[in-house]
Amino acid sequence: MKPSTQPPLRPSEGGYAKGEQTRARLLEAALDCFGPDGFERVTTRQIATRAGVNLPALTYYFGSKEGLYLACAQHIAGQYSQALNPAAVEAQAALDAGLPPAVIGERLKGLMAALAGFLLASSDAVNRNLFIQREMANRGPAFDLLYDRLWGPGIEFAAVLVERAAGGRLTPTEAGVRAALMIASLAGFGEGRAVIERAISKSDRIDYAIAALNEQIDALVRPPSATQAAGDR
């Protein structure tokens, strides 16, 4: 979630429009397969058939099943960067300018809202979230790539915002734990989408999730004396 200047996808060789379309179809088909079934259970033939291309095309663009799997992880990391970068840039600018905790808190809210929209509202969220969930649980072939490009920088950046929003009242470890819990709560909300949609029927549940996180951030920004006074009322 740090501001990024990297392109969301590694440029493919050749640059022909048809080649780009084939590559994109293979990535989409691979996520549709890898998300629900994982790396081991999916075959390259299954992916090629779903994409509507011949098997040599997969080898040409990605080399192997593992190459395609890692390309899916790169694609996901790029999507995150693209979706969150505007909010991350604003947050980094506030940090660099030394703006007060209340402003940093608002920038943290913006970052969490962008993350919520990406994890919960986008049309391709389900298979992408399943892919990520499996890598987190099992340390699969893409774990290191996703950690280095996504989880590690994301938690680190959010932790800095949490620490600054709290006005220095938290240690770096405490801020990191709170940042990780905020991110994990949204990730869990997305990964448990089917259960949550059945348990919570309101169509605006994403707005409620964001509002709940905003309350946590407001509590961070509020000085301890104000928090105590609010509890006494």
Backbone as numpy.savetxt, mean C-alpha at the origin, in Angstrom:
# Nx Ny Nz CAx CAy CAz Cx Cy Cz
5.87 4.69 1.20 5.06 5.89 1.20 5.90 7.15 1.20
7.21 7.01 1.11 8.04 8.20 0.93 7.78 8.79 -0.45
7.99 10.11 -0.60 7.87 10.68 -1.94 8.79 9.95 -2.89
8.30 9.68 -4.09 9.06 8.88 -5.04 9.11 9.56 -6.38
10.26 9.44 -7.03 10.40 9.91 -8.40 10.53 8.74 -9.36
10.45 7.50 -8.84 10.57 6.33 -9.69 9.31 6.15 -10.51
9.45 5.70 -11.76 8.26 5.39 -12.55 7.57 4.18 -11.96
6.24 4.10 -12.07 5.52 3.01 -11.46 5.84 1.65 -12.05
6.32 1.61 -13.27 6.67 0.35 -13.89 8.04 0.45 -14.54
8.78 -0.63 -14.50 10.04 -0.67 -15.23 9.72 -0.67 -16.72
10.32 0.24 -17.50 10.00 0.27 -18.92 10.33 -1.06 -19.59
9.45 -1.55 -20.43 9.72 -2.78 -21.14 10.52 -2.48 -22.40
11.20 -3.49 -22.90 12.03 -3.30 -24.07 11.15 -3.17 -25.31
11.63 -2.44 -26.28 10.92 -2.34 -27.55 10.08 -1.10 -27.64
9.10 -0.95 -26.76 8.29 0.25 -26.73 7.11 0.22 -27.68
6.86 -0.87 -28.39 5.71 -0.93 -29.27 4.43 -1.01 -28.44
3.39 -0.33 -28.92 2.13 -0.30 -28.18 1.57 -1.70 -27.98
1.66 -2.54 -29.01 1.13 -3.89 -28.88 1.89 -4.68 -27.82
3.22 -4.49 -27.79 4.02 -5.17 -26.78 3.67 -4.73 -25.38
3.43 -3.43 -25.20 3.04 -2.91 -23.89 1.70 -3.49 -23.46
0.79 -3.60 -24.41 -0.53 -4.16 -24.10 -0.43 -5.62 -23.69
0.41 -6.37 -24.40 0.60 -7.79 -24.06 1.20 -7.93 -22.68
2.20 -7.12 -22.40 2.85 -7.16 -21.08 1.85 -6.82 -19.98
1.03 -5.80 -20.21 0.04 -5.40 -19.21 -1.00 -6.49 -19.00
-1.41 -7.15 -20.07 -2.39 -8.24 -19.94 -1.80 -9.40 -19.14
-0.53 -9.69 -19.37 0.11 -10.77 -18.61 0.21 -10.41 -17.12
0.54 -9.17 -16.82 0.61 -8.74 -15.42 -0.76 -8.84 -14.75
-1.77 -8.37 -15.44 -3.12 -8.42 -14.88 -3.57 -9.86 -14.65
-3.31 -10.72 -15.64 -3.69 -12.13 -15.51 -2.90 -12.80 -14.39
-1.62 -12.45 -14.27 -0.79 -13.04 -13.22 -1.30 -12.67 -11.84
-1.67 -11.41 -11.64 -2.21 -11.00 -10.34 -3.54 -11.69 -10.05
-4.35 -11.88 -11.10 -5.62 -12.59 -10.92 -5.38 -14.04 -10.48
-4.26 -14.62 -10.91 -3.95 -16.01 -10.54 -3.15 -16.09 -9.24
-2.08 -15.29 -9.15 -1.22 -15.36 -7.97 -1.94 -14.89 -6.71
-2.82 -13.90 -6.84 -3.52 -13.38 -5.67 -4.26 -14.47 -4.91
-5.21 -15.16 -5.55 -5.96 -16.19 -4.83 -5.18 -17.47 -4.56
-4.25 -17.86 -5.47 -3.67 -19.20 -5.41 -2.20 -19.26 -5.02
-1.49 -18.15 -5.05 -0.09 -18.17 -4.64 0.86 -18.61 -5.74
2.15 -18.48 -5.46 3.18 -18.74 -6.46 3.24 -20.21 -6.86
3.24 -21.11 -5.89 3.49 -22.52 -6.18 2.37 -23.17 -6.99
1.13 -22.80 -6.73 0.00 -23.50 -7.34 -0.31 -23.03 -8.76
0.20 -21.89 -9.14 -0.13 -21.32 -10.45 0.91 -21.76 -11.49
0.45 -22.06 -12.70 1.36 -22.42 -13.79 1.44 -21.28 -14.80
2.55 -21.25 -15.53 2.69 -20.23 -16.56 1.66 -20.41 -17.67
1.32 -21.65 -17.96 0.30 -21.90 -18.99 -1.05 -21.33 -18.56
-1.36 -21.49 -17.29 -2.62 -20.94 -16.76 -2.67 -19.43 -16.93
-1.55 -18.76 -16.64 -1.50 -17.30 -16.77 -1.62 -16.88 -18.23
-0.87 -17.56 -19.10 -0.90 -17.22 -20.53 -2.30 -17.40 -21.09
-2.96 -18.48 -20.71 -4.32 -18.72 -21.19 -5.26 -17.63 -20.71
-5.14 -17.25 -19.46 -6.01 -16.20 -18.92 -5.76 -14.87 -19.62
-4.50 -14.61 -19.97 -4.16 -13.36 -20.65 -4.51 -13.39 -22.13
-4.78 -14.58 -22.67 -5.09 -14.70 -24.09 -3.88 -14.56 -24.98
-2.71 -15.02 -24.49 -1.48 -14.96 -25.28 -0.85 -16.35 -25.29
0.12 -16.55 -26.18 0.80 -17.84 -26.19 1.89 -17.87 -25.13
2.29 -19.06 -24.75 3.25 -19.23 -23.65 4.60 -18.57 -23.92
5.14 -18.63 -25.15 6.43 -17.97 -25.40 6.40 -16.46 -25.12
5.23 -15.83 -25.22 5.15 -14.39 -24.94 5.49 -14.12 -23.48
5.04 -14.99 -22.59 5.35 -14.82 -21.16 6.86 -14.91 -20.94
7.47 -15.91 -21.57 8.92 -16.07 -21.43 9.66 -14.87 -22.02
9.17 -14.36 -23.14 9.83 -13.23 -23.79 9.84 -11.99 -22.90
8.71 -11.69 -22.27 8.60 -10.46 -21.48 9.14 -10.60 -20.06
9.06 -11.81 -19.48 9.39 -11.94 -18.06 10.41 -13.02 -17.75
10.75 -13.85 -18.72 11.80 -14.83 -18.52 11.34 -16.13 -17.88
10.57 -16.04 -16.82 10.15 -17.22 -16.07 8.95 -16.86 -15.20
8.41 -17.87 -14.54 7.31 -17.61 -13.62 7.76 -16.71 -12.48
8.96 -16.96 -11.95 9.45 -16.11 -10.87 9.68 -14.68 -11.35
10.18 -14.54 -12.59 10.35 -13.20 -13.13 9.04 -12.45 -13.23
7.99 -13.16 -13.64 6.66 -12.54 -13.72 6.13 -12.22 -12.33
6.38 -13.10 -11.37 5.93 -12.87 -10.00 6.59 -11.62 -9.43
7.89 -11.49 -9.65 8.60 -10.30 -9.17 8.13 -9.04 -9.90
7.80 -9.18 -11.18 7.26 -8.04 -11.93 5.92 -7.61 -11.35
5.11 -8.57 -10.89 3.85 -8.23 -10.22 4.12 -7.41 -8.97
5.14 -7.83 -8.20 5.48 -7.09 -6.98 5.96 -5.68 -7.31
6.78 -5.55 -8.36 7.22 -4.22 -8.79 6.04 -3.37 -9.23
5.11 -4.00 -9.92 3.92 -3.29 -10.38 3.10 -2.78 -9.20
2.93 -3.62 -8.19 2.19 -3.22 -7.00 2.89 -2.06 -6.29
4.21 -2.18 -6.12 4.96 -1.11 -5.47 4.84 0.19 -6.26
4.85 0.08 -7.58 4.69 1.27 -8.42 3.32 1.89 -8.28
2.29 1.04 -8.18 0.93 1.55 -7.99 0.82 2.30 -6.66
1.43 1.74 -5.61 1.44 2.42 -4.32 2.08 3.81 -4.46
3.24 3.85 -5.08 3.95 5.12 -5.23 3.10 6.13 -5.98
2.47 5.68 -7.04 1.66 6.58 -7.86 0.47 7.11 -7.08
-0.17 6.23 -6.29 -1.37 6.62 -5.56 -1.06 7.52 -4.36
0.07 7.25 -3.69 0.36 7.95 -2.44 1.33 9.11 -2.60
2.00 9.20 -3.74 3.06 10.19 -3.87 2.59 11.63 -3.67
1.43 12.06 -4.19 1.02 13.45 -3.94 0.90 13.77 -2.45
0.28 12.87 -1.68 0.15 13.10 -0.24 1.50 13.03 0.45
2.37 12.12 -0.01 3.69 11.99 0.59 4.55 13.23 0.33
4.44 13.79 -0.86 5.20 15.01 -1.18 4.76 16.16 -0.28
3.45 16.30 -0.08 2.96 17.36 0.81 3.44 17.15 2.24
3.43 15.90 2.69 3.87 15.61 4.05 5.36 15.90 4.22
6.16 15.51 3.22 7.59 15.76 3.30 7.88 17.25 3.31
7.13 18.01 2.52 7.33 19.46 2.50 7.03 20.07 3.86
6.00 19.57 4.54 5.66 20.07 5.87 6.77 19.74 6.87
7.33 18.53 6.76 8.44 18.16 7.64 9.65 19.05 7.38
9.97 19.25 6.11 11.15 20.05 5.75 11.01 21.49 6.22
9.77 21.99 6.21 9.54 23.38 6.60 9.44 23.55 8.11
9.48 22.44 8.85 9.38 22.53 10.31 8.04 23.02 10.79
6.98 22.67 10.07 5.64 23.13 10.44 5.19 22.49 11.75
4.24 23.11 12.45 3.85 22.63 13.79 3.15 21.28 13.75
3.07 20.62 14.92 2.47 19.28 14.99 1.08 19.19 14.38
0.26 20.21 14.57 -1.11 20.15 14.05 -1.11 20.02 12.52
-0.19 20.72 11.87 -0.11 20.64 10.41 0.43 19.28 9.98
1.44 18.79 10.70 1.97 17.47 10.40 0.88 16.41 10.56
0.05 16.58 11.59 -1.06 15.66 11.78 -2.01 15.65 10.60
-2.29 16.83 10.06 -3.18 16.91 8.89 -2.54 16.23 7.68
-1.24 16.37 7.54 -0.56 15.70 6.42 -0.58 14.18 6.61
-0.46 13.74 7.85 -0.55 12.31 8.14 -1.95 11.79 7.81
-2.96 12.58 8.13 -4.33 12.20 7.76 -4.46 12.05 6.25
-3.87 12.99 5.51 -3.95 12.91 4.05 -3.28 11.67 3.51
-2.15 11.30 4.11 -1.44 10.10 3.67 -2.26 8.85 3.96
-2.86 8.77 5.15 -3.67 7.61 5.50 -4.93 7.53 4.64
-5.50 8.68 4.30 -6.69 8.68 3.44 -6.33 8.17 2.04
-5.16 8.58 1.54 -4.72 8.09 0.23 -4.49 6.58 0.27
-3.89 6.11 1.36 -3.66 4.67 1.50 -4.98 3.91 1.59
-5.94 4.46 2.33 -7.25 3.82 2.45 -7.93 3.72 1.09
-7.87 4.79 0.33 -8.49 4.77 -0.99 -7.86 3.72 -1.89
-6.54 3.60 -1.80 -5.84 2.64 -2.64 -6.13 1.20 -2.22
-6.10 0.94 -0.91 -6.28 -0.43 -0.42 -7.72 -0.89 -0.46
-8.65 0.04 -0.30 -10.04 -0.36 -0.08 -10.98 -0.03 -1.23
-10.67 1.00 -1.99 -11.64 1.49 -2.96 -11.30 1.16 -4.41
-10.04 0.89 -4.72 -9.68 0.67 -6.12 -10.22 -0.67 -6.61
-10.51 -0.74 -7.91 -11.21 -1.90 -8.47 -10.38 -3.18 -8.42
-9.05 -3.06 -8.46 -8.19 -4.25 -8.48 -7.60 -4.55 -7.11
-8.23 -4.03 -6.05 -7.64 -4.14 -4.71 -7.63 -5.57 -4.19
-8.63 -6.38 -4.52 -8.78 -7.69 -3.87 -7.58 -8.59 -4.15
-7.27 -8.83 -5.43 -6.16 -9.73 -5.75 -4.81 -9.14 -5.36
-4.69 -7.83 -5.47 -3.45 -7.18 -5.03 -3.25 -7.37 -3.54
-4.30 -7.19 -2.75 -4.19 -7.36 -1.30 -3.89 -8.81 -0.93
-4.48 -9.75 -1.66 -4.19 -11.16 -1.41 -2.72 -11.48 -1.70
-2.21 -10.92 -2.77 -0.79 -11.10 -3.13 0.10 -10.60 -2.00
-0.18 -9.39 -1.52 0.63 -8.79 -0.47 0.50 -9.58 0.83
-0.73 -9.97 1.17 -0.96 -10.72 2.40 -0.16 -12.02 2.42
-0.13 -12.71 1.28 0.61 -13.98 1.22 2.11 -13.74 1.39
2.63 -12.69 0.78 4.06 -12.40 0.93 4.40 -12.03 2.37
3.54 -11.29 3.02 3.78 -10.91 4.41 3.78 -12.14 5.32
2.89 -13.08 5.04 2.74 -14.24 5.91 3.82 -15.29 5.68
4.24 -15.46 4.43 5.09 -16.61 4.08 6.48 -16.26 3.58
6.81 -14.97 3.51 8.13 -14.56 3.00 8.42 -15.26 1.67
7.56 -14.99 0.70 7.70 -15.60 -0.62 8.78 -14.94 -1.45
8.83 -15.25 -2.75 9.90 -14.74 -3.63 9.97 -13.22 -3.71
8.84 -12.54 -3.45 8.81 -11.08 -3.60 8.90 -10.34 -2.27
9.12 -11.07 -1.18 9.09 -10.42 0.14 10.12 -9.30 0.24
11.37 -9.58 -0.12 12.43 -8.58 0.02 12.16 -7.36 -0.86
11.70 -7.61 -2.07 11.41 -6.50 -2.98 10.32 -5.61 -2.40
9.24 -6.22 -1.91 8.14 -5.43 -1.35 8.57 -4.73 -0.07
9.40 -5.38 0.73 9.85 -4.72 1.96 10.71 -3.50 1.62
11.65 -3.68 0.70 12.58 -2.60 0.38 11.90 -1.42 -0.31
10.90 -1.70 -1.13 10.26 -0.63 -1.89 8.97 -0.13 -1.28
8.39 -0.92 -0.36 7.04 -0.59 0.09 6.93 -0.54 1.60
7.02 -1.69 2.26 6.74 -1.74 3.69 7.76 -0.97 4.52
9.04 -1.23 4.27 10.07 -0.57 5.07 10.01 0.95 4.97
10.13 1.51 3.75 10.05 2.97 3.61 8.71 3.54 4.08
7.62 2.80 3.85 6.30 3.30 4.25 6.17 3.46 5.74
6.57 2.43 6.49 6.47 2.50 7.95 7.44 3.55 8.49
8.64 3.61 7.92 9.62 4.59 8.38 9.11 6.03 8.20
8.54 6.31 7.04 8.05 7.66 6.77 6.85 8.00 7.65
5.91 7.06 7.77 4.74 7.30 8.62 5.16 7.49 10.07
6.19 6.76 10.51 6.66 6.89 11.89 7.23 8.28 12.16
7.94 8.83 11.19 8.46 10.20 11.34 7.30 11.18 11.49
6.27 11.00 10.68 5.10 11.88 10.78 4.41 11.73 12.13
4.27 10.50 12.60 3.63 10.26 13.90 4.44 10.94 15.01
5.75 10.76 14.97 6.61 11.34 16.01 6.51 12.86 16.01
6.53 13.46 14.83 6.45 14.92 14.75 5.05 15.42 15.10
4.02 14.69 14.71 2.65 15.09 15.05 2.44 15.06 16.55
3.13 14.15 17.23 3.01 14.04 18.69 3.87 15.05 19.42
4.56 15.89 18.68 5.36 16.94 19.31 6.55 16.42 20.09
7.09 15.28 19.67 8.26 14.74 20.34 7.96 13.98 21.62
6.68 13.71 21.89 6.33 12.99 23.13 6.56 11.49 23.01
6.75 10.99 21.79 6.95 9.56 21.58 8.39 9.28 21.20
8.89 8.13 21.62 10.20 7.69 21.15 10.05 7.19 19.72
11.16 7.08 18.98 11.06 6.54 17.62 10.41 5.15 17.57
10.70 4.32 18.57 10.08 2.99 18.59 8.58 3.09 18.80
8.15 3.93 19.74 6.71 4.10 19.97 6.02 4.65 18.73
6.67 5.60 18.07 6.08 6.17 16.85 6.00 5.11 15.76
7.04 4.28 15.65 7.04 3.23 14.64 5.94 2.22 14.86
5.71 1.85 16.11 4.64 0.90 16.43 3.28 1.49 16.06
3.06 2.75 16.40 1.77 3.38 16.08 1.57 3.51 14.57
2.64 3.86 13.88 2.54 3.96 12.42 2.23 2.61 11.80
2.92 1.56 12.28 2.68 0.22 11.74 1.25 -0.23 12.02
0.72 0.10 13.20 -0.65 -0.29 13.53 -1.66 0.43 12.64
-1.42 1.70 12.36 -2.32 2.44 11.46 -2.35 1.79 10.08
-1.17 1.51 9.55 -1.08 0.92 8.22 -1.69 -0.48 8.22
-1.36 -1.27 9.26 -1.86 -2.65 9.33 -3.38 -2.68 9.46
-3.95 -1.70 10.16 -5.41 -1.70 10.32 -6.09 -1.51 8.97
-5.54 -0.66 8.12 -6.12 -0.47 6.79 -5.87 -1.69 5.91
-4.67 -2.27 6.01 -4.37 -3.47 5.23 -5.31 -4.60 5.63
-5.51 -4.78 6.94 -6.42 -5.82 7.41 -7.85 -5.58 6.98
-8.24 -4.32 6.96 -9.59 -3.95 6.51 -9.77 -4.37 5.05
-8.70 -4.19 4.25 -8.78 -4.57 2.85 -8.73 -6.07 2.65
-7.85 -6.75 3.40 -7.69 -8.19 3.23 -8.91 -8.96 3.72
-9.60 -8.39 4.71 -10.82 -9.03 5.22 -12.07 -8.46 4.60
-11.95 -8.00 3.38 -13.03 -7.25 2.73 -14.35 -8.02 2.70
-14.29 -9.31 2.35 -15.53 -10.09 2.23 -16.25 -10.18 3.58
-15.48 -10.40 4.64 -16.07 -10.50 5.98 -16.64 -9.15 6.40
-15.86 -8.09 6.18 -16.28 -6.76 6.62 -17.52 -6.30 5.86
-17.57 -6.60 4.56 -18.74 -6.20 3.78 -20.01 -6.90 4.27
-19.86 -8.13 4.76 -21.03 -8.83 5.29 -21.37 -8.33 6.69
-20.35 -8.05 7.50 -20.59 -7.65 8.89 -21.02 -6.19 9.00
-20.49 -5.34 8.11 -20.78 -3.90 8.18 -21.42 -3.51 6.86
-22.71 -3.30 6.87 -23.45 -3.14 5.62 -23.37 -1.75 5.03
-22.92 -0.78 5.81 -22.92 0.60 5.31 -21.98 0.75 4.12
-22.46 1.41 3.08 -21.65 1.59 1.88 -20.52 2.59 2.10
-20.64 3.43 3.14 -19.62 4.44 3.41 -18.65 3.99 4.50
-18.44 2.67 4.63 -17.56 2.16 5.70 -16.12 2.65 5.52
-15.69 2.92 4.28 -14.34 3.44 4.08 -14.21 4.81 4.74
-15.24 5.64 4.61 -15.22 6.95 5.26 -15.14 6.80 6.78
-15.86 5.80 7.32 -15.80 5.57 8.76 -14.41 5.11 9.19
-13.77 4.28 8.36 -12.42 3.82 8.68 -11.45 4.99 8.71
-11.57 5.88 7.73 -10.70 7.06 7.70 -10.98 7.96 8.90
-12.26 8.13 9.24 -12.61 8.97 10.39 -12.03 8.40 11.68
-12.03 7.07 11.82 -11.48 6.45 13.02 -9.97 6.70 13.12
-9.27 6.61 11.99 -7.84 6.91 11.99 -7.60 8.39 12.29
-8.44 9.25 11.75 -8.28 10.68 12.02 -8.41 10.99 13.51
-9.30 10.27 14.19 -9.44 10.46 15.63 -8.15 10.06 16.35
-7.53 8.97 15.90 -6.25 8.56 16.50 -5.19 9.64 16.30
-5.16 10.21 15.10 -4.15 11.23 14.80 -4.42 12.50 15.60
-5.69 12.88 15.73 -6.03 14.05 16.55 -5.58 13.85 18.00
-5.72 12.63 18.51 -5.29 12.34 19.88 -3.78 12.46 20.01
-3.06 12.14 18.94 -1.60 12.29 18.96 -1.21 13.76 19.07
-1.90 14.58 18.28 -1.55 16.00 18.21 -1.94 16.74 19.48
-3.04 16.32 20.09 -3.57 17.01 21.27 -2.59 16.86 22.43
-2.22 17.94 23.10 -1.31 17.84 24.25 -1.92 16.98 25.35
-1.09 16.34 26.18 -1.60 15.46 27.24 -2.61 16.15 28.15
-2.38 17.41 28.49 -3.30 18.10 29.39 -4.68 18.23 28.76
-4.71 18.50 27.45 -5.99 18.62 26.75 -6.68 17.26 26.68
-5.89 16.21 26.48 -6.46 14.87 26.44 -7.10 14.53 27.78
-6.39 14.85 28.86 -6.92 14.58 30.19 -8.18 15.38 30.46
-8.15 16.66 30.03 -9.32 17.51 30.25 -10.52 16.98 29.49
-10.27 16.50 28.26 -11.37 15.95 27.47 -11.94 14.71 28.14
-11.08 13.91 28.78 -11.55 12.72 29.46 -12.33 13.03 30.72
-12.02 14.16 31.34 -12.71 14.53 32.58 -14.08 15.12 32.34
-14.32 15.62 31.11 -15.60 16.27 30.84 -16.72 15.25 30.73
